[in-house]
Amino acid sequence: MQRGSDRLSVHRDEEMKHELQGMLRSGHSTRSEEWHDPEPSADDDPLVAGGPVTPEAGQVSVAELRTELARHLGRTSFPAGPEDLAGGLRSRHAPDGLVDAVRRLPHRARYRTAQELAEAVAGPLRDA
Protein backbone atom coordinates (compact mmCIF):
# COMPACT_ATOMS: atom_id res chain seq x y z
CA MET A 1 0.00 0.00 0.00
CA GLN A 2 1.42 3.41 -1.01
CA ARG A 3 1.25 5.93 1.84
CA GLY A 4 3.04 8.85 0.16
CA SER A 5 5.13 10.93 2.51
CA ASP A 6 3.61 9.59 5.75
CA ARG A 7 6.32 8.64 8.19
CA LEU A 8 4.13 6.83 10.69
CA SER A 9 1.91 3.80 10.47
CA VAL A 10 -1.86 3.95 10.82
CA HIS A 11 -1.56 2.33 14.26
CA ARG A 12 0.91 4.97 15.49
CA ASP A 13 -1.36 7.72 14.13
CA GLU A 14 -4.26 6.36 16.17
CA GLU A 15 -2.05 6.02 19.25
CA MET A 16 -0.96 9.64 18.96
CA LYS A 17 -4.58 10.81 18.57
CA HIS A 18 -5.45 8.94 21.75
CA GLU A 19 -2.51 10.51 23.64
CA LEU A 20 -3.56 14.04 22.63
CA GLN A 21 -7.29 13.60 23.08
CA GLY A 22 -7.38 14.76 26.73
CA MET A 23 -5.31 17.87 26.08
CA LEU A 24 -7.38 18.85 23.05
CA ARG A 25 -10.64 18.51 24.95
CA SER A 26 -9.52 20.24 28.13
CA GLY A 27 -7.60 23.11 26.55
CA HIS A 28 -4.66 22.74 28.97
CA SER A 29 -1.89 20.28 29.71
CA THR A 30 -2.93 16.94 31.13
CA ARG A 31 0.51 15.83 32.27
CA SER A 32 0.97 14.89 35.92
CA GLU A 33 4.58 16.11 36.02
CA GLU A 34 5.16 19.81 35.40
CA TRP A 35 8.60 19.25 33.88
CA HIS A 36 6.97 17.49 30.90
CA ASP A 37 5.21 20.68 29.84
CA PRO A 38 6.85 22.97 27.27
CA GLU A 39 8.31 26.21 28.58
CA PRO A 40 6.31 29.40 28.06
CA SER A 41 7.74 31.97 25.68
CA ALA A 42 10.30 34.39 27.06
CA ASP A 43 10.06 38.19 26.92
CA ASP A 44 12.70 38.42 24.19
CA ASP A 45 11.28 35.65 21.96
CA PRO A 46 10.05 36.77 18.52
CA LEU A 47 6.32 37.33 18.17
CA VAL A 48 5.29 34.30 16.14
CA ALA A 49 1.67 34.26 17.26
CA GLY A 50 1.10 37.72 15.79
CA GLY A 51 1.36 36.37 12.26
CA PRO A 52 3.68 37.40 9.47
CA VAL A 53 5.34 40.79 9.39
CA THR A 54 3.66 42.97 6.78
CA PRO A 55 3.62 46.72 6.31
CA GLU A 56 -0.12 46.75 7.07
CA ALA A 57 0.45 44.96 10.40
CA GLY A 58 0.96 48.29 12.16
CA GLN A 59 4.16 50.00 13.18
CA VAL A 60 6.80 47.78 11.59
CA SER A 61 10.46 48.69 11.88
CA VAL A 62 12.79 48.60 8.89
CA ALA A 63 14.76 45.83 10.63
CA GLU A 64 11.68 43.60 10.99
CA LEU A 65 10.70 44.28 7.40
CA ARG A 66 14.23 43.55 6.16
CA THR A 67 14.30 40.25 8.07
CA GLU A 68 10.98 39.17 6.58
CA LEU A 69 12.02 40.16 3.05
CA ALA A 70 15.38 38.40 3.35
CA ARG A 71 13.70 35.30 4.74
CA HIS A 72 11.56 34.99 1.62
CA LEU A 73 13.90 36.31 -1.04
CA GLY A 74 17.52 35.40 -0.35
CA ARG A 75 20.66 36.86 -1.96
CA THR A 76 20.12 35.53 -5.46
CA SER A 77 17.02 37.69 -5.97
CA PHE A 78 19.04 40.91 -6.09
CA PRO A 79 19.54 43.24 -7.94
CA ALA A 80 16.03 43.43 -9.31
CA GLY A 81 13.02 45.66 -9.80
CA PRO A 82 9.76 45.57 -7.85
CA GLU A 83 7.92 43.30 -10.30
CA ASP A 84 10.64 40.63 -10.22
CA LEU A 85 10.91 40.86 -6.44
CA ALA A 86 7.14 40.67 -5.99
CA GLY A 87 7.09 37.60 -8.24
CA GLY A 88 9.84 36.04 -6.13
CA LEU A 89 7.93 36.78 -2.95
CA ARG A 90 4.75 35.31 -4.42
CA SER A 91 6.53 32.13 -5.54
CA ARG A 92 7.97 31.69 -2.05
CA HIS A 93 4.53 32.10 -0.42
CA ALA A 94 5.19 35.45 1.27
CA PRO A 95 2.21 37.21 2.91
CA ASP A 96 -0.01 39.08 0.45
CA GLY A 97 0.49 42.39 2.26
CA LEU A 98 4.24 42.16 1.77
CA VAL A 99 3.91 41.26 -1.92
CA ASP A 100 1.47 44.12 -2.52
CA ALA A 101 3.73 46.63 -0.76
CA VAL A 102 6.68 45.64 -2.98
CA ARG A 103 4.51 45.71 -6.09
CA ARG A 104 3.44 49.32 -5.32
CA LEU A 105 7.05 50.58 -5.49
CA PRO A 106 8.15 52.65 -8.54
CA HIS A 107 8.51 50.30 -11.54
CA ARG A 108 11.82 51.73 -12.76
CA ALA A 109 13.56 51.36 -9.39
CA ARG A 110 16.26 48.71 -8.85
CA TYR A 111 17.16 47.32 -5.44
CA ARG A 112 20.54 45.73 -4.70
CA THR A 113 19.88 44.45 -1.16
CA ALA A 114 17.05 43.55 1.19
CA GLN A 115 17.99 46.62 3.25
CA GLU A 116 17.39 48.96 0.30
CA LEU A 117 14.10 47.24 -0.43
CA ALA A 118 12.96 47.41 3.22
CA GLU A 119 13.77 51.13 3.39
CA ALA A 120 11.81 51.75 0.17
CA VAL A 121 8.79 49.80 1.44
CA ALA A 122 8.92 51.43 4.88
CA GLY A 123 9.46 54.94 3.46
CA PRO A 124 5.78 55.65 2.65
CA LEU A 125 4.77 54.15 5.99
CA ARG A 126 7.00 56.55 7.92
CA ASP A 127 5.70 59.53 5.92
CA ALA A 128 2.05 58.63 6.57
C-alpha positions as a Markdown table, in Angstrom:
| # | Residue | x | y | z |
|---|---|---|---|---|
| 1 | Met | 0.0 | 0.0 | 0.0 |
| 2 | Gln | 1.4 | 3.4 | -1.0 |
| 3 | Arg | 1.2 | 5.9 | 1.8 |
| 4 | Gly | 3.0 | 8.8 | 0.2 |
| 5 | Ser | 5.1 | 10.9 | 2.5 |
| 6 | Asp | 3.6 | 9.6 | 5.8 |
| 7 | Arg | 6.3 | 8.6 | 8.2 |
| 8 | Leu | 4.1 | 6.8 | 10.7 |
| 9 | Ser | 1.9 | 3.8 | 10.5 |
| 10 | Val | -1.9 | 3.9 | 10.8 |
| 11 | His | -1.6 | 2.3 | 14.3 |
| 12 | Arg | 0.9 | 5.0 | 15.5 |
| 13 | Asp | -1.4 | 7.7 | 14.1 |
| 14 | Glu | -4.3 | 6.4 | 16.2 |
| 15 | Glu | -2.0 | 6.0 | 19.2 |
| 16 | Met | -1.0 | 9.6 | 19.0 |
| 17 | Lys | -4.6 | 10.8 | 18.6 |
| 18 | His | -5.5 | 8.9 | 21.7 |
| 19 | Glu | -2.5 | 10.5 | 23.6 |
| 20 | Leu | -3.6 | 14.0 | 22.6 |
| 21 | Gln | -7.3 | 13.6 | 23.1 |
| 22 | Gly | -7.4 | 14.8 | 26.7 |
| 23 | Met | -5.3 | 17.9 | 26.1 |
| 24 | Leu | -7.4 | 18.9 | 23.0 |
| 25 | Arg | -10.6 | 18.5 | 24.9 |
| 26 | Ser | -9.5 | 20.2 | 28.1 |
| 27 | Gly | -7.6 | 23.1 | 26.5 |
| 28 | His | -4.7 | 22.7 | 29.0 |
| 29 | Ser | -1.9 | 20.3 | 29.7 |
| 30 | Thr | -2.9 | 16.9 | 31.1 |
| 31 | Arg | 0.5 | 15.8 | 32.3 |
| 32 | Ser | 1.0 | 14.9 | 35.9 |
| 33 | Glu | 4.6 | 16.1 | 36.0 |
| 34 | Glu | 5.2 | 19.8 | 35.4 |
| 35 | Trp | 8.6 | 19.2 | 33.9 |
| 36 | His | 7.0 | 17.5 | 30.9 |
| 37 | Asp | 5.2 | 20.7 | 29.8 |
| 38 | Pro | 6.8 | 23.0 | 27.3 |
| 39 | Glu | 8.3 | 26.2 | 28.6 |
| 40 | Pro | 6.3 | 29.4 | 28.1 |
| 41 | Ser | 7.7 | 32.0 | 25.7 |
| 42 | Ala | 10.3 | 34.4 | 27.1 |
| 43 | Asp | 10.1 | 38.2 | 26.9 |
| 44 | Asp | 12.7 | 38.4 | 24.2 |
| 45 | Asp | 11.3 | 35.7 | 22.0 |
| 46 | Pro | 10.1 | 36.8 | 18.5 |
| 47 | Leu | 6.3 | 37.3 | 18.2 |
| 48 | Val | 5.3 | 34.3 | 16.1 |
| 49 | Ala | 1.7 | 34.3 | 17.3 |
| 50 | Gly | 1.1 | 37.7 | 15.8 |
| 51 | Gly | 1.4 | 36.4 | 12.3 |
| 52 | Pro | 3.7 | 37.4 | 9.5 |
| 53 | Val | 5.3 | 40.8 | 9.4 |
| 54 | Thr | 3.7 | 43.0 | 6.8 |
| 55 | Pro | 3.6 | 46.7 | 6.3 |
| 56 | Glu | -0.1 | 46.7 | 7.1 |
| 57 | Ala | 0.5 | 45.0 | 10.4 |
| 58 | Gly | 1.0 | 48.3 | 12.2 |
| 59 | Gln | 4.2 | 50.0 | 13.2 |
| 60 | Val | 6.8 | 47.8 | 11.6 |
| 61 | Ser | 10.5 | 48.7 | 11.9 |
| 62 | Val | 12.8 | 48.6 | 8.9 |
| 63 | Ala | 14.8 | 45.8 | 10.6 |
| 64 | Glu | 11.7 | 43.6 | 11.0 |
| 65 | Leu | 10.7 | 44.3 | 7.4 |
| 66 | Arg | 14.2 | 43.5 | 6.2 |
| 67 | Thr | 14.3 | 40.2 | 8.1 |
| 68 | Glu | 11.0 | 39.2 | 6.6 |
| 69 | Leu | 12.0 | 40.2 | 3.1 |
| 70 | Ala | 15.4 | 38.4 | 3.4 |
| 71 | Arg | 13.7 | 35.3 | 4.7 |
| 72 | His | 11.6 | 35.0 | 1.6 |
| 73 | Leu | 13.9 | 36.3 | -1.0 |
| 74 | Gly | 17.5 | 35.4 | -0.4 |
| 75 | Arg | 20.7 | 36.9 | -2.0 |
| 76 | Thr | 20.1 | 35.5 | -5.5 |
| 77 | Ser | 17.0 | 37.7 | -6.0 |
| 78 | Phe | 19.0 | 40.9 | -6.1 |
| 79 | Pro | 19.5 | 43.2 | -7.9 |
| 80 | Ala | 16.0 | 43.4 | -9.3 |
| 81 | Gly | 13.0 | 45.7 | -9.8 |
| 82 | Pro | 9.8 | 45.6 | -7.9 |
| 83 | Glu | 7.9 | 43.3 | -10.3 |
| 84 | Asp | 10.6 | 40.6 | -10.2 |
| 85 | Leu | 10.9 | 40.9 | -6.4 |
| 86 | Ala | 7.1 | 40.7 | -6.0 |
| 87 | Gly | 7.1 | 37.6 | -8.2 |
| 88 | Gly | 9.8 | 36.0 | -6.1 |
| 89 | Leu | 7.9 | 36.8 | -2.9 |
| 90 | Arg | 4.7 | 35.3 | -4.4 |
| 91 | Ser | 6.5 | 32.1 | -5.5 |
| 92 | Arg | 8.0 | 31.7 | -2.1 |
| 93 | His | 4.5 | 32.1 | -0.4 |
| 94 | Ala | 5.2 | 35.4 | 1.3 |
| 95 | Pro | 2.2 | 37.2 | 2.9 |
| 96 | Asp | 0.0 | 39.1 | 0.5 |
| 97 | Gly | 0.5 | 42.4 | 2.3 |
| 98 | Leu | 4.2 | 42.2 | 1.8 |
| 99 | Val | 3.9 | 41.3 | -1.9 |
| 100 | Asp | 1.5 | 44.1 | -2.5 |
| 101 | Ala | 3.7 | 46.6 | -0.8 |
| 102 | Val | 6.7 | 45.6 | -3.0 |
| 103 | Arg | 4.5 | 45.7 | -6.1 |
| 104 | Arg | 3.4 | 49.3 | -5.3 |
| 105 | Leu | 7.0 | 50.6 | -5.5 |
| 106 | Pro | 8.2 | 52.6 | -8.5 |
| 107 | His | 8.5 | 50.3 | -11.5 |
| 108 | Arg | 11.8 | 51.7 | -12.8 |
| 109 | Ala | 13.6 | 51.4 | -9.4 |
| 110 | Arg | 16.3 | 48.7 | -8.8 |
| 111 | Tyr | 17.2 | 47.3 | -5.4 |
| 112 | Arg | 20.5 | 45.7 | -4.7 |
| 113 | Thr | 19.9 | 44.5 | -1.2 |
| 114 | Ala | 17.0 | 43.6 | 1.2 |
| 115 | Gln | 18.0 | 46.6 | 3.3 |
| 116 | Glu | 17.4 | 49.0 | 0.3 |
| 117 | Leu | 14.1 | 47.2 | -0.4 |
| 118 | Ala | 13.0 | 47.4 | 3.2 |
| 119 | Glu | 13.8 | 51.1 | 3.4 |
| 120 | Ala | 11.8 | 51.7 | 0.2 |
| 121 | Val | 8.8 | 49.8 | 1.4 |
| 122 | Ala | 8.9 | 51.4 | 4.9 |
| 123 | Gly | 9.5 | 54.9 | 3.5 |
| 124 | Pro | 5.8 | 55.6 | 2.6 |
| 125 | Leu | 4.8 | 54.2 | 6.0 |
| 126 | Arg | 7.0 | 56.6 | 7.9 |
| 127 | Asp | 5.7 | 59.5 | 5.9 |
| 128 | Ala | 2.1 | 58.6 | 6.6 |
